[in-house]
C-alpha cells in the first residue's frame, strides 16, 4: 500500500517550505507493519533556519509580560483539552499503544501545561530591604534564549510537554526534535500553539536523526538542551552539549525494580506488576521490568501474575477491546524477543512466552510480542543487565529485605522503584536507603505530579536538573542578583575599602 501522509518541519509559525528534503524517514503503522507515511529529516540548513527563527523571536517573547505569556498558555491548555482525543489517536497510529493509554499520556502532559500557567507566581524572585544602609538586594529569574528538547518515541506528547510549557512560560523560545518514528503529534501541538496566539518562532519542530541532534548540540545560539532517552545517548548529549557551553539535563535509561515483601497484599502487588510491566507494551522509562520477590512469596506472586496475564487482550491500538498494542518497530520487536532465548540459555525459566499470545484480529504483519515473564533471573544475565524496553518482566528471588536493597543499590540505573508492603517502618526505611530518584510505596509507577520534579539518579540522569516542577523553572532561567541604592542624596564619596554590610 502506498504511503498516505508526509510530515515536515514546523519553523517560524508554519510548515517548513524550504524545498524538498535531502533525506527522509519512513513512518510505520505498528499494528499492521505497513508504511503509513514519510517524514523529512533536517540537515544543517533546517537547523539553522529553526534556530534563527527562535533567536529572532526571543527578544519580544522575553519582554512579553507575565500576564501575556500566561494568557497564551491558558489558551493552549484549552485547545489541548479540546483536541486530546485527536492527539491520542495520532500517537496510537504511529506508536502502537492503545488509544486509552495515549489519552493518559496527553493528560499527564496537560498537567505540566497547567503548572506552567501559574508562571507569574513561579517566577517571583526574592527581595531584602536594607541589606546595608538604604541599600536593597533582590534576585530575578530571566530566560536563557533559544533552547532545545530532544525526545523519545515512547511518549511523543507527554515528554515534550515536560519541557516546552515551562521553557516557553519562562520566556524562552523552544525547538523540539521529536522521534522520527512517531512525528505527527508534535506537529499537531505546534498547530495548537499557533492557534493559541504564540508568536511565530517561539516554538519550532525539527524532524530527523543524529544530524539534526548534532546540529542543535553544536549551534552557538542554542543555550540549553533537554533530553530523554537511553543512557548511552544521554551521556553523549550531556558531554557534547556541555563541551559547547550549554546547560544540559539528560535523562537516561532505567531498570526499575518492584520489591514485594512477605507481608504485602499479593493481589495488589500482582495487579501492579502486570499493569506497570506491560502497559504501553513495556515501552516506558518508568515501566517495572524487575519484580524482586522476597522469600517466601515468589511462587504465589507468580501464580497471581499468570492469572492476570491470561486475561489480557492484545490488539491494535484503535480497537476498544485492546489493552496492549504492538511494539514500535519490527527491529525493536525482534531485539526484545531475543531476550527470551538468551534468558533461557543463561538459566532463567520462561514462565510466560509472549510469542504465543493471540492477537485480536490475528495481528497480520504487525510488530507483536505479548506479555512475557522470565522467572529465576539472576543479576549476571543479559535480561537483567540490559534495559529491554518491552513487555518482558523479570522475576528475581531474594531471601531478605537486605538482599533486595543491595540488588537495587548495586544496579547502575536509578530512575524509579517501588516497594509493596503493609509495614510502615519497612517502607520508610526503603525510601530512605534506596539510591533511586523516584520511589513508590504501594504505587508501581511513581511518576511525580507536575509540581514535583521528574528524574533519576546514577546512570539515569546526566546533569543536575530534573524535569518540570520548580527544577524545570530553574533549569530554563538564570538568576540575576541586583544590589540597589535609591533616595540617598549623597553617594558618600570615594571609598577604596572592600564593601561590607554596614
For each residue, the residues with C-beta under 8 A, 3 or more apart:
1: 34 35
2:
3: 6 26 27 35 36 37 38
4: 36 37
5: 27 36 37 38 184
6: 3 37 38 39 40
7: 27 37 38 39 40 183 184 187 207
8: 15 16 21 39 40 207
9: 15 16 40 42 46 50 204 205 206 207
10: 13 14 15 16 186 187 190 191 203 204 205
11: 14 16 18 46 49 50 53 204 205 206
12: 49 53 57 200 201 204
13: 10 194 199 200 201
14: 10 11 17 194 200
15: 8 9 10 187
16: 8 9 10 11 40 46 49
17: 14
18: 11 45 46 49
19:
20:
21: 8 24 40 41 42 43 46
22: 41 43
23: 40 41 43 208 211
24: 21 38 39 40 41
25: 38 39 41 180 207 208 209
26: 3 35 37 38 39
27: 3 5 7 35 36 37 38 39 94 181 182 183 184
28: 33 34 35 36 94 181 329 330 367
29: 32 33 34 35 36 93 94
30: 33 94 95 96 325 326 327 328 329 366 367
31: 96 315 316 317 318 325 326 363 364 366 367
32: 29 316 364 365 366
33: 28 29 30 330 364 365 366 367
34: 1 28 29 365
35: 1 3 26 27 28 29
36: 3 4 5 27 28 29 93 94
37: 3 4 5 6 7 26 27 184
38: 3 5 6 7 24 25 26 27
39: 6 7 8 24 25 26 27 180 183 207
40: 6 7 8 9 16 21 23 24 46 207 208
41: 21 22 23 24 25 180 207 208 209 211 212
42: 9 21 46 47 50 177 206 207 208 211 212 215
43: 21 22 23 46 47 208 211 212 215
44: 47 48 211 215
45: 18 48 49
46: 9 11 16 18 21 40 42 43 49 50 206 208 212
47: 42 43 44 50 51 206 212 215 216 219
48: 44 45 51 52 215 219
49: 11 12 16 18 45 46 52 53
50: 9 11 42 46 47 53 54 175 204 206
51: 47 48 54 55 146 175 216 219 221 222
52: 48 49 55 56 221
53: 11 12 49 50 56 57 200 201 204
54: 50 51 57 58 145 146 173 174 175 201 202 204 221
55: 51 52 58 145 146 173 221
56: 52 53 201
57: 12 53 54 60 61 173 199 200 201 202
58: 54 55 61 62 143 145 146 172 173
59: 62 63
60: 57 63 64 199
61: 57 58 64 69 168 171 172 173 199 202
62: 58 59 142 143 171 172
63: 59 60
64: 60 61 68 69 171
65: 68 69
66: 69 70 119 120 123
67: 70 71 120
68: 64 65 71 72
69: 61 64 65 66 72 73 119 168 169 171
70: 66 67 73 74 117 118 119 120 169
71: 67 68 74 75 197
72: 68 69 75 76 196 197 198
73: 69 70 76 77 113 116 117 119 165 168 169 196
74: 70 71 77 78 117
75: 71 72 78 79 195 196 197
76: 72 73 79 80 113 165 192 193 196 198
77: 73 74 80 81 110 113 114 117
78: 74 75 81 82
79: 75 76 82 83 192 195 196
80: 76 77 83 84 87 106 109 110 113 189 192
81: 77 78 84 110
82: 78 79
83: 79 80 86 87 188 192
84: 80 81 87 88 103 106 107 110
85: 88 89 99 103
86: 83 89 90 188
87: 80 83 84 90 91 102 106 157 185 188 189
88: 84 85 91 92 99 100 102 103 105 106
89: 85 86 92 93 99 102 318
90: 86 87 93 94 184 185 188
91: 87 88 94 95 97 102 105 106 156 157 182 185
92: 88 89 95 96 97 98 99 101 102 317 318 325
93: 29 36 89 90 184 317 318
94: 27 28 29 30 36 90 91 156 181 182 183 184 185
95: 30 91 92 102 153 154 156 181 182 283 317 325 328
96: 30 31 92 281 317 325 326 327 328 366 367
97: 91 92 101 102 105 280 281 283 317 325
98: 92 101 102 317 319 322 323 324 325
99: 85 88 89 92 102 103 317 318 320
100: 88 103 104
101: 92 97 98 104 105 279 280 317 325
102: 87 88 89 91 92 95 97 98 99 105 106 157 317
103: 84 85 88 99 100 106 107
104: 100 101 107 108
105: 88 91 97 101 102 108 109 155 157 158
106: 80 84 87 88 91 102 103 109 110 157 158
107: 84 103 104 110 111
108: 104 105 111 112 158 161 447 450
109: 80 105 106 112 113 157 158 160 161 162
110: 77 80 81 84 106 107 113 114 161
111: 107 108 114 115 449 450
112: 108 109 115 116 161 162 165 166 450 468
113: 73 76 77 80 109 110 116 117 161 165
114: 77 110 111 117 118 450
115: 111 112 118 165 166 450 451 468 469
116: 73 112 113 119 122 165 166 168 169
117: 70 73 74 77 113 114 169
118: 70 114 115 121 122
119: 66 69 70 73 116 122 123 169 170
120: 66 67 70 123 124
121: 118 124
122: 116 118 119 169 470 473
123: 66 119 120 141 170 473 477
124: 120 121
125: 138 139 140 141 479
126: 138 139
127: 136 137 138
128: 131 136 137 138
129: 136
130: 133 134 135 136
131: 128 135 136 137 483 501
132: 135 499 500 501 502
133: 130 502
134: 130 485 486 487 488
135: 130 131 132 483 484 485
136: 127 128 129 130 131 483 484 485 486
137: 127 128 131 481 482 483 484
138: 125 126 127 128 481 482 484
139: 125 126 479 480 481 482
140: 125 479 480 482
141: 123 125 170 473 474 477 478 479 480
142: 62 171 477 478 479 480
143: 58 62 170 171 172 476 477
144: 147 172 223 224 247 476 477 478
145: 54 55 58 172 173 221 223
146: 51 54 55 58 172 173 174 175 221 222 223
147: 144 167 172 173 174 175 222 223 224 225 226 476
148: 174 175 176 177 216 222 224 225 226
149: 160 163 164 167 174 175 176 177 225 226 227
150: 177 213 216 225 226 227 228 229 237
151: 155 156 159 160 163 176 177 178 179 227 228 229
152: 155 159 179 228 229 285
153: 95 156 179 181 182 283 328
154: 95 159 280 283 284 285 328 389
155: 105 151 152 158 159 284
156: 91 94 95 151 153 159 160 178 179 182 183 185 186
157: 87 91 102 105 106 109 160 161 185 186 189
158: 105 106 108 109 155 161 162
159: 151 152 154 155 156 162 163 228
160: 109 149 151 156 157 163 164 176 178 186 189
161: 108 109 110 112 113 157 158 164 165 189
162: 109 112 158 159 166 226 228 454 467 468 472
163: 149 151 159 160 166 167 174 176 226 467 468 472
164: 149 160 161 167 168 174 176 203
165: 73 76 112 113 115 116 161 168 169
166: 112 115 116 162 163 169 170 468 472 473 476
167: 147 149 163 164 170 172 174 226 472 476
168: 61 69 73 116 164 165 171 172 173 174 198 202 203
169: 69 70 73 116 117 119 122 165 166
170: 119 123 141 143 166 167 473 476 477
171: 61 62 64 69 142 143 168 477
172: 58 61 62 143 144 145 146 147 167 168 223 224 476
173: 54 55 57 58 61 145 146 147 168 201 202 203 204
174: 54 146 147 148 149 163 164 167 168 202 203 204
175: 50 51 54 146 147 148 149 204 205 206 216 222
176: 148 149 151 160 163 164 186 190 203 204 205 206
177: 42 148 149 150 151 205 206 207 208 212 213 216
178: 151 156 160 182 183 185 186 205 207
179: 151 152 153 156 182 183
180: 25 39 41 183 207 208 209
181: 27 28 94 95 153 328 329
182: 27 91 94 95 153 156 178 179 185 328
183: 7 27 39 94 156 178 179 180 186 187 205 207
184: 5 7 27 37 90 93 94 187 188
185: 87 90 91 94 156 157 178 182 188 189
186: 10 156 157 160 176 178 183 189 190 205
187: 7 10 15 183 184 190 191 205
188: 83 86 87 90 184 185 191 192
189: 80 87 157 160 161 185 186 192 193
190: 10 176 186 187 193 194 203 204 205
191: 10 187 188 194 195
192: 76 79 80 83 188 189 195 196
193: 76 189 190 196 198 202 203
194: 13 14 190 191 197 198 200
195: 75 79 191 192
196: 72 73 75 76 79 192 193
197: 71 72 75 194
198: 72 76 168 193 194 202 203
199: 13 57 60 61 202
200: 12 13 14 53 57 194
201: 12 13 53 54 56 57 173 204
202: 54 57 61 168 173 174 193 198 199
203: 10 164 168 173 174 176 190 193 198
204: 9 10 11 12 50 53 54 173 174 175 176 190 201
205: 9 10 11 175 176 177 178 183 186 187 190
206: 9 11 42 46 47 50 175 176 177 212 216
207: 7 8 9 25 39 40 41 42 177 178 180 183 212
208: 23 25 40 41 42 43 46 177 180 211 212 213
209: 25 41 180 212 213
210: 213 214
211: 23 41 42 43 44 208 214 215
212: 41 42 43 46 47 177 206 207 208 209 215 216
213: 150 177 208 209 210 216 217 237
214: 210 211 217 218 240
215: 42 43 44 47 48 211 212 218 219
216: 47 51 148 150 175 177 206 212 213 219 222 225
217: 213 214 222 225 237 240 241 244 246
218: 214 215 240 244
219: 47 48 51 215 216 222
220: 244
221: 51 52 54 55 145 146
222: 51 146 147 148 175 216 217 219 225 246
223: 144 145 146 147 172 246 247
224: 144 147 148 172 246 247 248 249 475 476
225: 147 148 149 150 216 217 222 237 241 246 247 248 249 250
226: 147 148 149 150 162 163 167 248 249 250 467 475
227: 149 150 151 233 234 237 238 248 249 250 251
228: 150 151 152 159 162 234 251 285 467
229: 150 151 152 233 234 237 251 252 253
230: 233 234 252 253 387
231: 234 235 252 253 387 413 459 460
232: 235 236
233: 227 229 230 236 237 252
234: 227 228 229 230 231 237 238 250 251 252 253 461 462
235: 231 232 238 239 250 252 462
236: 232 233 239 240
237: 150 213 217 225 227 229 233 234 240 241 248 250 462
238: 227 234 235 241 242 248 250 462 463
239: 235 236 242 243
240: 214 217 218 236 237 243 244
241: 217 225 237 238 244 246 247 248 250
242: 238 239 245 246 248
243: 239 240
244: 217 218 220 240 241
245: 242
246: 217 222 223 224 225 241 242
247: 144 223 224 225 241 463 475
248: 224 225 226 227 237 238 241 242 462 463
249: 224 225 226 227 455 461 463 464 465 466 467 475
250: 225 226 227 234 235 237 238 241 461 462 463
251: 227 228 229 234 285 454 455 456 460 461 466 467
252: 229 230 231 233 234 235 413 415 456 459 460 461 462
253: 229 230 231 234 285 387 413 415 459 460
254: 285 286 287 289 387 413 415 416 456 460
255: 289 290 384 387 411 412 413 415
256: 286 287 288 289 290 413 415 416 417 418
257: 288 289 290 291 292 404 407 408 411 417 418
258: 269 272 273 276 288 290 291 292 417 418 419 420 444
259: 292 294 401 404 408 417 418 419 420 430
260: 264 266 269 273 291 292 293 294 297 301 419 420
261: 264 294 297 401 419 420 421 423 426
262: 294 295 296 297
263: 421 422 423 426
264: 260 261 268 269 297 420 421 422
265: 268 269 420 422 442
266: 260 269 270 297 300 301 304
267: 270 271 304
268: 264 265 271 272 420 442
269: 258 260 264 265 266 272 273 301 304 420
270: 266 267 273 274 301 304 305 307 308
271: 267 268 274 275 308
272: 258 268 269 275 276 288 418 420 442 443 444
273: 258 260 269 270 276 277 288 291 301 305 393 444
274: 270 271 277 278 305 308 309 312 371
275: 271 272 278 279 444 445
276: 258 272 273 279 286 287 288 418 444 445
277: 273 274 282 287 288 289 291 371 391 393
278: 274 275 281 282 309 312 324 371 391 393
279: 101 275 276 282 284 287 324
280: 97 101 154 283 284 287 324 325
281: 96 97 278 324 325 326 327 369 390 391
282: 277 278 279 287 289 336 388 389 390 391 392 393
283: 95 97 153 154 280 287 327 328 389 390
284: 154 155 279 280 287 445
285: 152 154 228 251 253 254 415
286: 254 256 276 415 416 438 445 446 447
287: 254 256 276 277 279 280 282 283 284 389 445
288: 256 257 258 272 273 276 277 291 393 418 444 445
289: 254 255 256 257 277 282 387 388 392 393 394
290: 255 256 257 258 377 384 393 394 395 396
291: 257 258 260 273 277 288 301 305 393 394 395 396
292: 257 258 259 260 396 398 404 407 408
293: 260 297 298 301 302 395 396 397 398
294: 259 260 261 262 297 398 399 400 401 403 404
295: 262 298 397 398 399 400
296: 262 299
297: 260 261 262 264 266 293 294 300 301
298: 293 295 301 302 375 395 397
299: 296 302 303
300: 266 297 303 304
301: 260 266 269 270 273 291 293 297 298 304 305 395
302: 293 298 299 305 306 351 373 375 395
303: 299 300 306 307
304: 266 267 269 270 300 301 307 308
305: 270 273 274 291 301 302 308 309 352 373 393
306: 302 303 309 310 351 352 373
307: 270 303 304 310 311
308: 270 271 274 304 305 311 312
309: 274 278 305 306 312 352 371 373
310: 306 307
311: 307 308
312: 274 278 308 309 323 324 357 370 371
313: 321 322 323 324 360
314: 322 323 324 325 357 358 359 360 368 370 371
315: 31 319 321 322 325 359 360 361 363
316: 31 32 319 322 325 326 360 361 366
317: 31 92 93 95 96 97 98 99 101 102 322 325
318: 31 89 92 93 99 322
319: 98 315 316 322 360 361
320: 99
321: 313 315 360
322: 98 313 314 315 316 317 318 319 325 360
323: 98 312 313 314
324: 98 278 279 280 281 312 313 314 370 371 391
325: 30 31 92 95 96 97 98 101 280 281 314 315 316 317 322
326: 30 31 96 281 316 333 363 366 367 368 369
327: 30 96 281 283 332 333 336 367 368 369 390 391
328: 30 95 96 153 154 181 182 283 332 367
329: 28 30 181 332 333 367
330: 28 33 333 334 367
331: 334 335
332: 327 328 329 335 336 367 389 390
333: 326 327 329 330 336 337 367 368 369 390
334: 330 331 337 338
335: 331 332 338
336: 282 327 332 333 339 369 388 389 390 391 392
337: 333 334 340 341 354 355 369
338: 334 335 341 342
339: 336 342 343 374 382 383 386 388 390 392
340: 337 343 344 350 353 354 355 372 374 392
341: 337 338 344 345
342: 338 339 345 346 381 382 383
343: 339 340 346 348 350 374 377 381 382 383 394
344: 340 341 347 348 349 350
345: 341 342
346: 342 343 378 380 381 382 383
347: 344 376 378 381
348: 343 344 374 375 376 377 378 381 383 394
349: 344 374 375 376
350: 340 343 344 353 372 373 374 375
351: 302 306 373 374 375 395
352: 305 306 309 371 372 373
353: 340 350 356 372
354: 337 340 357 369 370 371 372 391 392
355: 337 340 369 370 372
356: 353 370
357: 312 314 354 368 369 370 371
358: 314
359: 314 315 362 363 366 368 370
360: 313 314 315 316 319 321 322 363
361: 315 316 319 364
362: 359
363: 31 315 326 359 360 366 368
364: 31 32 33 361
365: 32 33 34
366: 30 31 32 33 96 316 326 359 363
367: 28 30 31 33 96 326 327 328 329 330 332 333
368: 314 326 327 333 357 359 363
369: 281 326 327 333 336 337 354 355 357 372 390 391
370: 312 314 324 354 355 356 357 359 391
371: 274 277 278 309 312 314 324 352 354 357 391 393
372: 340 350 352 353 354 355 369 391 392 393
373: 302 305 306 309 350 351 352 392 393 394 395
374: 339 340 343 348 349 350 351 377 383 392 393 394 395
375: 298 302 348 349 350 351 395
376: 347 348 349 395 397
377: 290 343 348 374 381 383 384 394 395 396
378: 346 347 348 381 384 396
379: 384 385 396 407 410
380: 346 384 385
381: 342 343 346 347 348 377 378 384 385
382: 339 342 343 346 385 386
383: 339 342 343 346 348 374 377 386 388 392 394
384: 255 290 377 378 379 380 381 394 396
385: 379 380 381 382
386: 339 382 383
387: 230 231 253 254 255 289 413
388: 282 289 336 339 383 392
389: 154 282 283 287 332 336
390: 281 282 283 327 332 333 336 339 369
391: 277 278 281 282 324 327 336 354 369 370 371 372
392: 282 289 336 339 340 354 372 373 374 383 388
393: 273 277 278 282 288 289 290 291 305 371 372 373 374
394: 289 290 291 343 348 373 374 377 383 384
395: 290 291 293 298 301 302 351 373 374 375 376 377
396: 290 291 292 293 377 378 379 384 407
397: 293 295 298 376
398: 292 293 294 295 403 404 407
399: 294 295 403
400: 294 295 403 404
401: 259 261 294 404 405 426 430
402: 405 406
403: 294 398 399 400 406 407
404: 257 259 292 294 398 400 401 407 408
405: 401 402 408 409 430 433 434
406: 402 403 409 410
407: 257 292 379 396 398 403 404 410 411
408: 257 259 292 404 405 411 417 434 435 436
409: 405 406 433 434 435
410: 379 406 407
411: 255 257 407 408 414
412: 255 458 459
413: 231 252 253 254 255 256 387 456 458 459 460
414: 411 435 436 437 456 457 458 459 460 461
415: 252 253 254 255 256 285 286 436 437 438 456 457 460
416: 254 256 286 436 437 438 439 440 445 446 447 456
417: 256 257 258 259 408 434 436 438 439 440 446
418: 256 257 258 259 272 276 288 439 440 441 442 443 444 445 446
419: 258 259 260 261 426 427 430 431 439 440 441 442
420: 258 259 260 261 264 265 268 269 272 442
421: 261 263 264 426 427 430 441 442
422: 263 264 265
423: 261 263 426 427
424: 427 428
425: 428 429
426: 261 263 401 419 421 423 429 430
427: 419 421 423 424 430 431 441 442
428: 424 425 431 432
429: 425 426 432 433
430: 259 401 405 419 421 426 427 433 434 439 441
431: 419 427 428 434 439 441
432: 428 429
433: 405 409 429 430
434: 405 408 409 417 430 431 439
435: 408 409 414 457 458
436: 408 414 415 416 417 439 456 457
437: 414 415 416 455 456 457 460 461 466
438: 286 415 416 417 446 447 448 454 455 456
439: 416 417 418 419 430 431 434 436 446
440: 416 417 418 419 443 444 445 446
441: 418 419 421 427 430 431
442: 265 268 272 418 419 420 421 427
443: 272 418 440 446
444: 258 272 273 275 276 288 418 440
445: 275 276 284 286 287 288 416 418 440
446: 286 416 417 418 438 439 440 443
447: 108 286 416 438 454
448: 438 452 453 454 469
449: 111 452
450: 108 111 112 114 115 468 469
451: 115 469 470
452: 448 449 469
453: 448 465 466 467 468 469 470 471 472
454: 162 251 438 447 448 466 467 468 469
455: 249 251 437 438 460 461 465 466 467 471
456: 251 252 254 413 414 415 416 436 437 438 460 461
457: 414 415 435 436 437 460 461
458: 412 413 414 435 461
459: 231 252 253 412 413 414
460: 231 251 252 253 254 413 414 415 437 455 456 457
461: 234 249 250 251 252 414 437 455 456 457 458 466
462: 234 235 237 238 248 250 252
463: 238 247 248 249 250
464: 249
465: 249 453 455 471 472 474 475
466: 249 251 437 453 454 455 461 469 471 472
467: 162 163 226 228 249 251 453 454 455 471 472
468: 112 115 162 163 166 450 453 454 471 472
469: 115 448 450 451 452 453 454 466 472 473
470: 122 451 453 473 474
471: 453 455 465 466 467 468 474 475
472: 162 163 166 167 453 465 466 467 468 469 475 476
473: 122 123 141 166 170 469 470 476 477
474: 141 465 470 471 477
475: 224 226 247 249 465 471 472
476: 143 144 147 166 167 170 172 224 472 473
477: 123 141 142 143 144 170 171 473 474
478: 141 142 144
479: 125 139 140 141 142
480: 139 140 141 142
481: 137 138 139
482: 137 138 139 140
483: 131 135 136 137
484: 135 136 137 138
485: 134 135 136 488 491
486: 134 136
487: 134
488: 134 485 491 492
489:
490: 493
491: 485 488
492: 488 495
493: 490
494:
495: 492
496:
497: 500
498:
499: 132
500: 132 497
501: 131 132
502: 132 133
